[in-house]
Amino acid sequence: MFNSKSKTARKEVEAIFNEIQINLENNYKDLAIGARKNAEKRLGELKDDGSLSEKDYTKLKNTLDDYTKRMEGYHH
């Protein structure tokens, strides 16, 4: 059976990833950096409180790492 708590947490992080993507597409670097930091913090919180399964955490962390690599030259 699906874990409703995990599904909700996953959707929350995916919404933040969508915010990062939109900001990157519109060349809003500062907003993209802020959204990435928010995603990193929230992903850690959801893992720590058990809202995310290990499988979901790993998948979302890999996506976050991809965004981090894309944003390496961004500074504010």
C-alpha positions, 0 to 999 in steps of 0.5 A: 500500500502507498504511504500517504505521508511519503507521497505528500512529502514527495509532492512538496519537494517536487513543487520546490524543484518546479520552482527551481526549474522555472527560475532557471528557465527565466534566468532568475539566478537569485531566486533559483539559488534560494529555492535550491537551498529551501529544497535542500533544507526541506528534503533533510527535514522530511528525511529526518522526521521519517516522512520520506522513504529511503528510496524516495529520498535517494531519488529526490536527492539525486535530482537536487544534486543535478540542479546543484551541478547546473547551478555551480557558477551561480553566486549572489 
